[in-house]
């Protein structure tokens, strides 16, 4: 009971509530503007929240995370352009509905089922996170190393079309994490005699460079003036009883599917949305309407994609393994605040868990209410020229990075990481494994070296939990290869 009181008291302060409101506004805007991902927004905001109290910083970052789930549906439905990757499946039926003059119904129904999906996913966090964390408390260095390997291999295997490129990205992140002092001997490693590198490369510079600077540079180099015509007549706003009845079954099914998918590290809303859309089509009495303006298709996609949030938080908080790229940044921020996500978090800082749950619930309720107000005026912001956005983002990148250390060297690191990210993108290499490698590499190294001090390498296979986790890690790498081999055989036959 004390944890509940402390967690709510930390959130219900004027400063924390102001941070929540600002985060909600930023999240809606971030979702509305295609090209500005949630990961980029959270990365930029992180630079400004590290000087805050944990409850205040979490309020802002989680509010952005939640509100963007609502905002990204607006361009997906009205412009046929996903605001974030999670709303890709929203375009399948959202835009056709808008073209039929039912854009208002699509927008309001999308907001309702998005809220339903997030609230359903929070049940996973509330009821499963503690048991998972309790079980994980049994983990020793052998099990922790195997768990980190599993988390890395999962995101590597699904982060791009090329498994070797994913592995390369993960190894690059691990290599970057070795710069600085050896965690056991305190000897300098790869610092090149530069004093600023003694403490290691800066995490904020890394994420803002890879997700902020890279995105701006890429858009500047690839921008064209061609734009999809926005639907301006949205028609009736609220769904009727018949439409709500048709939405009930796919919402329930997709909510469960999305919550389960969200628990799997790196399986985010984009994957869940497509799975939810497919399952809604499979159970529909009118599958021929899918892709042409189906209420059930829109509901299945949006419920599934939004219901991954609670599962992703569960994995991050209970195991210390980021559920997606946004959670990777959240994990890094919590570590900087002195909060170590993982099995012991629920025993040491239960008040933080209460704060996180309260922020998610409050942000969902407030954003739903805002989203159910007619958004036709907000949709006009879609006409803002991207050049203005590029300038604003660059200013935030520089100011946010400099504010964390008050050191120009950190800004220089950010710019170099931005160029590195642009090069990786041109090579088709995803940035998410780099961030996870950077975060989890030190944890893997420390547990591996600790395990070697107290045992033998063979114990990784003789300890049941570590053996299972390593088998799962190997399977997550082999499955994409086997799947591609099977697809090639089908093409040949």
C-alpha positions in Angstrom: 0.0 0.0 0.0 2.9 2.4 0.7 4.2 1.8 -2.8 0.9 2.8 -4.3 0.7 5.9 -2.2 4.3 6.9 -3.0 3.9 6.1 -6.7 0.7 8.2 -7.1 2.1 11.0 -4.9 5.1 11.3 -7.2 2.9 11.5 -10.2 0.2 13.9 -8.9 2.5 16.9 -8.5 2.1 20.0 -10.6 5.4 19.5 -12.4 4.7 15.8 -13.2 1.2 16.6 -14.4 2.6 19.4 -16.6 5.2 17.0 -18.1 2.3 14.6 -18.8 0.3 17.2 -20.6 3.3 18.3 -22.6 4.1 14.7 -23.5 0.5 14.1 -24.7 0.7 17.2 -26.9 4.0 16.2 -28.4 2.9 12.6 -28.9 -0.2 13.6 -30.9 1.9 15.9 -33.1 4.6 13.3 -33.5 2.1 10.7 -34.6 0.5 13.1 -37.1 3.7 13.9 -39.0 4.9 11.1 -41.2 8.6 10.6 -40.9 8.9 11.5 -37.2 8.9 8.2 -35.5 8.0 7.6 -31.8 11.5 6.4 -31.3 12.9 9.7 -32.6 10.5 11.7 -30.4 11.3 9.8 -27.2 15.0 10.0 -28.0 14.8 13.8 -28.4 12.7 14.2 -25.3 15.1 12.1 -23.3 17.8 14.7 -23.5 15.5 17.2 -21.7 14.1 14.8 -19.1 17.4 13.4 -17.6 17.6 16.4 -15.2 14.0 15.8 -13.9 12.8 13.5 -11.2 12.1 9.9 -12.5 8.3 10.3 -12.1 8.4 13.6 -14.1 10.6 12.1 -16.9 8.5 8.9 -17.1 5.3 11.0 -17.3 6.6 12.9 -20.3 8.2 9.9 -22.2 5.4 7.5 -21.6 2.8 10.1 -22.5 4.6 10.6 -25.9 4.6 6.8 -26.3 0.8 6.6 -25.7 -0.4 9.7 -27.5 1.6 8.9 -30.6 -0.5 5.7 -30.9 -3.5 7.9 -31.4 -2.0 10.7 -33.5 -0.4 8.4 -36.1 -3.9 7.1 -37.2 -4.9 10.6 -38.5 -2.5 10.7 -41.5 -2.9 6.9 -42.1 -6.7 7.4 -42.5 -6.8 10.8 -44.2 -3.6 10.8 -46.3 -2.9 7.1 -46.7 0.5 7.7 -45.1 1.4 5.9 -41.8 2.4 8.4 -39.1 4.5 5.7 -37.5 5.3 2.0 -38.5 2.6 0.8 -36.1 -0.1 2.4 -38.2 0.9 0.8 -41.5 -2.0 -1.7 -41.3 -4.4 1.2 -40.5 -4.0 2.4 -44.1 -5.4 -0.9 -45.4 -9.0 0.0 -44.6 -8.7 3.4 -43.0 -8.0 5.4 -46.1 -10.6 3.5 -48.2 -13.2 4.3 -45.5 -12.2 8.0 -45.7 -12.5 7.9 -49.5 -16.1 6.7 -49.0 -16.9 9.7 -46.9 -16.6 7.8 -43.6 -13.4 9.3 -42.4 -15.0 10.6 -39.2 -16.3 7.2 -38.2 -12.9 5.7 -39.0 -11.0 8.3 -36.9 -13.3 8.0 -33.9 -13.6 4.2 -34.0 -9.8 4.0 -34.3 -9.4 6.1 -31.2 -11.9 3.9 -29.2 -10.2 0.6 -30.1 -6.7 2.0 -29.7 -7.7 3.0 -26.1 -9.3 -0.5 -25.6 -6.1 -2.2 -26.9 -3.8 -0.2 -24.6 -6.0 -0.8 -21.5 -6.3 -4.5 -22.3 -2.5 -4.7 -22.6 -2.1 -3.1 -19.2 -3.7 -6.2 -17.7 -0.6 -8.1 -18.9 1.7 -5.7 -17.1 -0.4 -5.7 -13.9 -0.9 -9.5 -13.7 2.1 -11.1 -15.4 5.1 -8.7 -14.8 5.4 -9.7 -11.1 5.4 -13.5 -11.6 7.9 -13.2 -14.5 10.1 -11.0 -12.4 9.9 -13.4 -9.4 10.8 -16.3 -11.6 13.7 -14.3 -13.1 15.1 -13.6 -9.7 16.5 -17.2 -9.7 18.7 -16.2 -12.6 22.5 -16.4 -12.0 25.2 -15.1 -14.3 24.8 -18.1 -16.7 21.0 -17.5 -17.0 21.4 -13.7 -17.3 24.0 -14.0 -20.1 21.7 -16.4 -22.0 18.7 -14.1 -21.5 20.7 -11.1 -22.9 21.7 -13.3 -25.9 18.1 -14.2 -26.5 17.0 -10.6 -26.4 19.7 -9.5 -28.8 19.0 -12.3 -31.3 15.3 -11.8 -31.4 15.6 -8.2 -32.4 18.4 -8.9 -34.8 16.4 -11.6 -36.6 13.4 -9.4 -37.3 15.0 -6.0 -37.7 15.6 -6.3 -41.4 15.5 -8.5 -44.5 19.1 -9.6 -44.0 20.1 -11.6 -41.0 23.9 -11.0 -41.5 23.2 -7.2 -41.5 21.2 -7.5 -38.3 24.0 -9.5 -36.6 26.5 -6.9 -37.9 24.4 -4.1 -36.4 24.2 -5.9 -33.0 28.0 -6.5 -32.9 28.6 -2.9 -33.8 26.5 -1.8 -30.8 28.4 -4.2 -28.5 31.7 -2.8 -29.9 30.7 0.8 -29.3 29.8 -0.2 -25.7 33.4 -1.4 -25.0 34.8 2.1 -25.4 35.8 3.5 -22.0 36.9 1.7 -18.8 37.0 -2.1 -18.4 34.2 -2.9 -15.9 36.4 -5.2 -13.8 40.0 -4.0 -14.1 39.2 -0.3 -14.8 41.8 -0.2 -17.6 41.1 2.2 -20.6 39.8 0.5 -23.7 39.6 2.1 -27.2 39.7 5.6 -25.9 42.5 6.7 -28.3 43.9 8.8 -25.6 40.9 11.1 -25.6 39.8 12.1 -22.1 36.2 12.6 -23.1 35.9 8.9 -24.0 37.2 7.6 -20.7 33.6 7.4 -19.4 32.4 5.7 -22.6 30.4 6.9 -25.5 27.3 8.9 -24.6 24.0 7.1 -24.8 21.9 10.2 -25.5 24.3 11.2 -28.3 23.9 7.7 -29.7 20.2 7.6 -29.8 19.6 11.2 -30.9 22.2 10.8 -33.6 20.9 7.5 -34.9 17.2 8.3 -34.8 17.1 12.1 -35.0 20.0 13.4 -37.2 19.9 10.3 -39.4 16.2 10.8 -40.1 16.6 14.5 -41.0 19.5 13.8 -43.2 17.7 11.0 -45.0 14.6 13.1 -45.6 16.6 16.0 -46.9 18.4 13.8 -49.4 15.3 11.9 -50.5 12.5 14.5 -50.2 10.2 15.0 -53.1 7.3 17.4 -53.4 4.8 14.8 -54.4 2.1 14.4 -51.8 -1.0 12.3 -51.5 -4.3 14.2 -51.6 -5.8 14.6 -48.2 -9.4 13.7 -47.6 -11.1 16.9 -46.5 -14.7 15.7 -46.1 -14.9 13.3 -43.1 -18.6 12.9 -42.9 -20.4 11.4 -39.8 -18.2 11.4 -36.7 -19.4 8.8 -34.2 -20.0 5.1 -35.1 -23.5 3.7 -34.9 -24.7 0.6 -33.0 -24.3 -1.6 -36.0 -20.7 -0.5 -36.6 -19.9 -1.0 -32.9 -21.3 -4.5 -33.0 -19.2 -5.4 -36.0 -16.1 -4.0 -34.1 -16.6 -6.0 -30.9 -15.4 -9.5 -32.0 -12.2 -8.4 -33.9 -11.4 -5.9 -31.1 -11.4 -8.7 -28.5 -9.5 -11.2 -30.5 -6.9 -8.7 -31.8 -6.5 -7.2 -28.3 -5.4 -10.6 -26.9 -3.2 -11.3 -30.0 -1.4 -7.9 -29.7 -0.8 -8.3 -25.9 0.8 -11.7 -26.5 2.9 -10.4 -29.4 4.0 -7.4 -27.3 5.6 -9.6 -24.7 8.0 -11.0 -27.4 11.1 -8.8 -27.5 11.2 -6.6 -30.6 7.9 -7.7 -32.0 6.2 -4.3 -32.1 3.0 -2.7 -33.2 3.8 -2.9 -36.9 3.9 -6.7 -36.8 1.0 -7.0 -34.4 -1.2 -4.8 -36.6 -0.7 -6.9 -39.7 -1.4 -10.1 -37.7 -4.5 -8.5 -36.2 -5.7 -7.5 -39.6 -5.2 -11.0 -41.0 -7.0 -12.6 -38.1 -9.9 -10.2 -38.4 -10.2 -11.1 -42.0 -10.1 -14.8 -41.2 -13.1 -14.6 -38.8 -15.1 -12.0 -40.8 -18.4 -12.9 -42.5 -17.4 -10.3 -45.2 -13.7 -10.9 -46.0 -14.3 -9.4 -49.5 -14.6 -5.9 -47.9 -11.0 -6.0 -46.4 -8.7 -3.6 -48.2 -11.7 -1.7 -49.6 -13.0 -0.1 -46.5 -13.8 -2.7 -43.8 -14.7 -1.6 -40.2 -13.5 -5.0 -39.0 -10.2 -4.7 -40.8 -9.5 -1.2 -39.3 -10.5 -2.4 -35.8 -8.4 -5.6 -36.0 -5.3 -3.7 -37.1 -5.5 -0.8 -34.6 -6.5 -2.9 -31.6 -3.6 -5.3 -32.2 -1.0 -2.7 -32.8 -1.9 -0.6 -29.7 -2.2 -3.6 -27.4 1.5 -4.4 -27.7 2.3 -1.5 -25.3 1.6 -3.4 -22.1 3.5 -6.5 -23.2 6.5 -4.5 -24.3 6.6 -2.7 -20.9 6.3 -6.1 -19.1 9.3 -7.5 -20.9 11.3 -4.3 -20.3 10.5 -3.9 -16.6 10.5 -7.6 -15.6 13.5 -8.9 -17.5 15.5 -5.7 -18.4 15.2 -6.7 -22.1 13.7 -3.9 -24.2 10.4 -4.9 -25.8 11.0 -2.5 -28.8 13.3 0.4 -29.8 11.2 2.9 -27.7 11.6 0.7 -24.7 15.4 0.5 -25.4 15.6 4.3 -25.0 13.3 4.1 -21.9 15.6 1.5 -20.4 18.6 3.7 -20.9 16.9 6.7 -19.4 15.9 4.7 -16.3 19.4 3.5 -15.8 20.7 7.1 -16.0 18.1 8.0 -13.3 19.5 5.2 -11.1 16.6 2.8 -11.8 17.7 -0.7 -13.0 14.9 -2.5 -14.9 14.9 -6.2 -14.3 13.7 -8.8 -11.8 14.8 -6.9 -8.7 12.9 -3.7 -9.7 9.6 -5.0 -8.3 11.2 -5.5 -4.9 13.4 -2.4 -4.8 11.2 0.2 -6.5 7.5 -0.9 -6.5 6.6 2.8 -6.4 8.0 3.2 -9.9 5.8 0.4 -11.2 2.8 2.1 -9.8 3.8 5.4 -11.4 4.3 3.8 -14.8 0.9 2.1 -14.7 -0.8 5.3 -13.5 0.8 7.3 -16.3 -0.2 4.8 -18.9 -3.8 4.7 -17.7 -4.2 8.5 -17.3 -2.5 9.2 -20.6 -4.8 6.8 -22.4 -8.0 8.2 -20.9 -7.0 11.9 -21.6 -5.8 11.2 -25.2 -8.9 9.2 -26.0 -11.1 12.1 -24.9 -9.0 14.5 -27.0 -9.1 12.2 -30.0 -12.9 11.9 -29.9 -13.1 15.7 -30.4 -13.3 16.4 -34.1 -9.7 16.4 -35.4 -10.4 18.0 -38.8 -8.7 21.2 -37.6 -5.7 19.3 -36.4 -5.5 17.5 -39.7 -4.6 20.8 -41.4 -1.2 20.6 -39.7 -0.5 17.9 -42.3 0.0 20.7 -44.8 3.0 22.1 -42.9 6.1 22.0 -45.1 8.7 19.4 -44.0 11.5 22.0 -44.2 10.1 23.7 -41.1 10.1 20.3 -39.3 13.7 19.6 -40.2 14.9 22.9 -38.8 12.9 22.4 -35.5 14.2 18.8 -35.1 17.8 19.8 -35.7 17.6 22.5 -33.0 16.1 20.0 -30.5 18.8 17.5 -31.4 21.6 19.9 -30.6 20.0 21.5 -27.6 18.8 18.2 -26.1 22.2 16.6 -26.5 24.2 19.5 -25.2 21.9 19.8 -22.1 22.8 16.4 -20.9 26.5 17.0 -20.4 27.1 20.8 -21.2 29.9 19.5 -23.4 30.4 20.3 -27.1 32.2 16.9 -27.4 28.8 15.2 -26.8 27.2 17.2 -29.6 30.1 16.1 -31.9 29.5 12.5 -31.0 25.8 13.0 -31.9 26.6 14.4 -35.3 29.1 11.5 -36.0 26.4 9.0 -34.9 24.0 10.7 -37.3 26.4 10.2 -40.2 27.0 6.6 -39.1 23.2 6.1 -39.0 22.8 7.5 -42.5 25.5 5.1 -43.8 23.8 2.2 -42.1 20.5 3.1 -43.6 22.0 3.3 -47.1 23.4 -0.2 -46.5 20.0 -1.5 -45.4 21.2 -2.0 -41.8 18.7 -1.2 -39.0 19.6 1.0 -36.1 17.6 -0.7 -33.4 20.1 -3.6 -33.0 22.9 -1.1 -32.6 21.1 0.5 -29.7 20.3 -2.8 -28.0 23.9 -4.0 -28.5 25.1 -0.8 -26.9 22.7 -1.2 -23.9 22.9 -5.0 -23.4 26.6 -5.5 -24.4 28.0 -4.4 -21.0 25.4 -6.6 -19.2 26.4 -9.6 -21.4 30.1 -9.0 -20.8 29.8 -8.6 -17.1 27.7 -11.8 -16.7 29.9 -13.8 -19.0 33.0 -12.9 -17.2 31.3 -13.5 -13.8 30.1 -16.9 -15.0 33.6 -17.9 -16.2 35.0 -17.0 -12.7 32.6 -19.3 -10.9 32.2 -22.1 -13.4 33.0 -23.7 -16.7 31.6 -22.9 -20.2 29.8 -26.3 -20.4 27.5 -25.0 -17.6 25.7 -22.8 -20.1 24.3 -26.0 -21.5 24.0 -28.0 -18.3 22.0 -25.3 -16.5 18.4 -25.9 -17.6 17.2 -22.3 -17.9 20.3 -21.0 -19.7 20.3 -24.0 -22.1 16.6 -23.3 -23.0 17.3 -19.6 -23.5 20.3 -20.3 -25.7 18.3 -22.7 -27.8 15.6 -20.1 -28.2 18.3 -17.6 -29.2 19.6 -20.0 -31.8 16.1 -20.7 -33.0 15.3 -17.0 -33.4 18.3 -16.8 -35.8 17.6 -20.0 -37.7 13.9 -19.5 -38.2 14.2 -16.6 -40.6 16.8 -18.5 -42.6 14.6 -21.6 -42.8 11.6 -19.5 -43.8 13.5 -17.9 -46.7 14.7 -21.3 -47.8 11.2 -22.5 -47.9 10.0 -19.5 -49.8 12.7 -20.0 -52.4 11.6 -23.6 -52.8 8.0 -22.6 -53.4 9.1 -20.0 -56.0 11.1 -22.6 -57.9 8.3 -25.2 -57.8 
